[in-house]
Structure formats: structure tokens, C-alpha cells
Amino acid sequence: MDILAHGLWAGLGLVWVHRGRRLDRQTLALTVTLATVPDLVQLVPLVSSAVSSGDGWAILKTYATALPGYEPPLSPLLSTLTHHLHCVMHSALVAGGVTAWLWLWMGRLWIPLLGWWSHILIDVFTHSADFYPSPVFYPLTYWGFDGLAWNTPWFMVVNYFFLVLLAALVWHGRRS
């Protein structure tokens, strides 16, 4: 799924949770942020390259909007960095380790981590094997479920249609 949609889905989920349990603004902001962070982290090496090279911004734009099989060629170092950052940030094992460590340290579940978990869960089913499958068991394996590519045009229309529909229902419900 695209970065914006991850944030919107997390925001809608928080509105639903907020009905039964009051959440402060910081928790809301951190949860939405963590719903987008897995995709942003893997872009850090590309942004660094874009800043330091003449054609870097064009490569970054092509990379961010590429369809399966049309990704721009990257240097071996850049390709390796983006690949492993993607794997780390989309791994349920890594997220589980961070969740367990924070739970032990804080003595409770840190709610903003649900943003990261929502990102992983959504991406498992919205990434195809051809285009950044979510390696949920990384670093044990690179295997990822062969889902529907999120950037398939009809899927993006359906996804944003449901986001708008649910947002309208939530907004209407809050006004009633």
C-alpha cells in the first residue's frame, strides 16, 4: 500500500479505537507516524543519493512511482541498503522483538506500535511477489506472501474509495 493510505487507514482505526478508549494527541500522532515509517525508512538511502547526485531526484521519483518490473537501476550498495531496510521494517519478527522489548521495559503495550503492525499486516496482502513482497519472517527468510500489488490502478481506486467512504461514515457518526 502507498504511504499516504497507510497513514489514513491507521488514522481511521484510531478514530474507531478512540470511541471506546480515550487516546491523547501524542499517541494518535505517533501511531499514524509509525504506520508510515516502514516505507519512509527504506527511502533514506535514496534521499541521501538524491541530495548528493545530479540525477538522484529523478531516480527517487521513478523508484517511488515504479510499477513491478520498471524499477530504476540502482547501484549495488543502494539496492542492498533499500532492500534490507525494507525487510527489517516489514518483518513481523523484528516488530515482535521491538514490541516484546518495549512491553517488558514499559510494563504495557505501547499503543503507537499498532501503527507499525497495521503497516505490516496491510502490506502482507497488498504486495505481490514481483514487487517488494513483505518478508514477514525476515531475517530467517525472505519469503513474502504473493498478494495483490498495491499500485494496481483499480485497486488504488477501490482502496481510496473505501477510505473516503469510511471517513464519511466516521465523520457522520461523530456529528450525530
C-alpha positions as CSV (number, residue, x, y, z in Angstrom):
1,M,0.0,0.0,0.0
2,D,1.2,3.5,-0.6
3,I,2.5,5.7,2.3
4,L,-0.5,8.1,2.4
5,A,-3.0,5.2,2.6
6,H,-1.1,3.6,5.5
7,G,-1.4,6.8,7.4
8,L,-5.1,7.2,6.6
9,W,-6.0,3.6,7.5
10,A,-4.2,4.0,10.8
11,G,-6.0,7.3,11.4
12,L,-9.4,5.7,10.8
13,G,-8.5,2.8,13.0
14,L,-7.6,5.2,15.8
15,V,-10.9,7.1,15.4
16,W,-12.7,3.7,15.9
17,V,-10.5,2.8,18.9
18,H,-10.9,6.3,20.3
19,R,-14.6,5.8,20.7
20,G,-14.1,3.2,23.4
21,R,-10.8,4.3,24.9
22,R,-9.6,7.9,25.0
23,L,-6.3,8.4,23.3
24,D,-4.2,11.6,23.7
25,R,-3.0,13.5,20.7
26,Q,0.6,12.4,21.0
27,T,-0.4,8.7,20.9
28,L,-2.6,9.4,17.9
29,A,0.3,11.3,16.1
30,L,2.9,8.6,16.9
31,T,0.6,5.8,15.8
32,V,-0.1,7.4,12.4
33,T,3.6,8.2,12.1
34,L,4.6,4.6,12.8
35,A,2.1,3.4,10.2
36,T,4.1,5.3,7.5
37,V,7.7,4.8,8.9
38,P,8.4,1.4,7.4
39,D,8.2,2.8,3.8
40,L,10.0,6.0,4.7
41,V,13.0,4.3,6.3
42,Q,13.8,2.4,3.2
43,L,13.8,5.7,1.2
44,V,16.5,7.2,3.4
45,P,19.4,5.9,1.3
46,L,17.6,7.0,-1.9
47,V,17.0,10.5,-0.5
48,S,20.7,10.7,0.5
49,S,21.6,9.7,-3.0
50,A,19.2,12.2,-4.4
51,V,20.8,15.0,-2.4
52,S,24.3,14.1,-3.4
53,S,23.9,13.3,-7.1
54,G,22.6,15.2,-10.1
55,D,20.1,12.6,-11.3
56,G,19.2,11.4,-7.8
57,W,15.8,13.1,-7.6
58,A,14.7,11.6,-10.9
59,I,15.8,8.1,-9.7
60,L,13.9,8.7,-6.4
61,K,10.7,9.8,-8.2
62,T,11.0,6.8,-10.6
63,Y,11.6,4.5,-7.7
64,A,8.6,5.8,-5.7
65,T,6.2,5.5,-8.6
66,A,7.5,2.4,-10.3
67,L,5.3,-0.4,-11.4
68,P,6.5,-4.0,-11.0
69,G,9.4,-4.7,-13.3
70,Y,10.0,-1.0,-14.1
71,E,12.1,-0.1,-11.0
72,P,15.1,2.1,-11.9
73,P,18.5,0.6,-11.8
74,L,20.3,1.3,-8.5
75,S,23.9,0.9,-7.5
76,P,24.6,-2.4,-5.8
77,L,25.1,-0.6,-2.4
78,L,21.9,1.5,-2.8
79,S,20.0,-1.6,-3.9
80,T,21.2,-3.6,-0.9
81,L,20.5,-0.9,1.6
82,T,17.0,-0.2,0.4
83,H,16.3,-4.0,0.2
84,H,17.4,-4.8,3.8
85,L,15.8,-1.7,5.3
86,H,12.5,-2.8,3.6
87,C,13.0,-6.3,5.0
88,V,13.7,-5.1,8.6
89,M,10.8,-2.7,8.7
90,H,8.3,-5.2,7.2
91,S,9.3,-8.1,9.4
92,A,6.8,-9.4,12.0
93,L,9.8,-11.0,13.8
94,V,11.6,-7.6,14.1
95,A,8.3,-5.8,15.1
96,G,7.6,-8.6,17.5
97,G,11.0,-8.3,19.1
98,V,10.6,-4.5,19.4
99,T,7.1,-4.9,20.8
100,A,8.2,-7.5,23.4
101,W,11.2,-5.4,24.5
102,L,9.1,-2.3,24.9
103,W,6.4,-4.3,26.7
104,L,8.9,-5.6,29.2
105,W,10.5,-2.2,29.6
106,M,7.3,-0.2,30.0
107,G,5.2,-2.9,31.6
108,R,2.4,-2.5,29.0
109,L,1.8,-2.4,25.3
110,W,2.9,0.9,23.7
111,I,-0.1,1.7,21.5
112,P,1.8,3.6,18.8
113,L,3.4,0.3,17.8
114,L,-0.1,-0.7,16.4
115,G,0.7,1.7,13.5
116,W,3.7,-0.4,12.6
117,W,1.8,-3.6,13.0
118,S,-1.0,-2.3,10.8
119,H,1.5,-1.4,8.1
120,I,3.0,-4.9,8.1
121,L,-0.5,-6.6,8.1
122,I,-1.8,-4.5,5.2
123,D,1.4,-4.9,3.2
124,V,1.4,-8.7,3.5
125,F,-1.7,-8.7,1.3
126,T,-1.0,-5.7,-0.9
127,H,2.4,-6.5,-2.2
128,S,3.0,-9.1,-4.9
129,A,5.9,-11.4,-5.1
130,D,7.1,-9.3,-8.1
131,F,7.2,-6.0,-6.2
132,Y,8.5,-5.8,-2.7
133,P,6.8,-8.7,-1.0
134,S,6.6,-8.2,2.8
135,P,9.2,-10.6,4.3
136,V,7.3,-11.2,7.5
137,F,9.8,-13.8,8.8
138,Y,12.9,-11.8,8.0
139,P,15.8,-12.4,8.9
140,L,15.0,-16.1,8.9
141,T,13.7,-16.0,5.3
142,Y,13.0,-13.5,2.6
143,W,9.7,-15.2,1.8
144,G,6.7,-13.0,1.4
145,F,3.0,-13.7,0.6
146,D,2.2,-13.1,-3.1
147,G,-0.6,-10.6,-2.7
148,L,-2.2,-8.1,-4.9
149,A,0.2,-5.3,-6.0
150,W,-1.0,-2.1,-4.2
151,N,-0.2,0.1,-7.1
152,T,-2.6,-1.8,-9.5
153,P,-4.7,1.1,-10.7
154,W,-8.1,-0.5,-10.0
155,F,-7.0,-1.5,-6.5
156,M,-5.9,2.1,-5.7
157,V,-9.3,3.4,-6.8
158,V,-11.1,0.8,-4.6
159,N,-8.7,1.5,-1.7
160,Y,-9.3,5.2,-1.7
161,F,-13.0,4.8,-2.3
162,F,-13.3,2.8,0.9
163,L,-11.1,5.3,2.8
164,V,-13.4,8.1,1.7
165,L,-16.5,6.1,2.5
166,L,-15.3,5.1,5.9
167,A,-14.1,8.6,6.7
168,A,-17.5,9.9,5.7
169,L,-19.3,7.4,7.9
170,V,-17.0,8.2,10.8
171,W,-17.5,11.9,10.3
172,H,-21.3,11.5,10.1
173,G,-21.2,9.3,13.2
174,R,-19.3,11.9,15.2
175,R,-21.8,14.6,14.2
176,S,-24.8,12.5,15.3
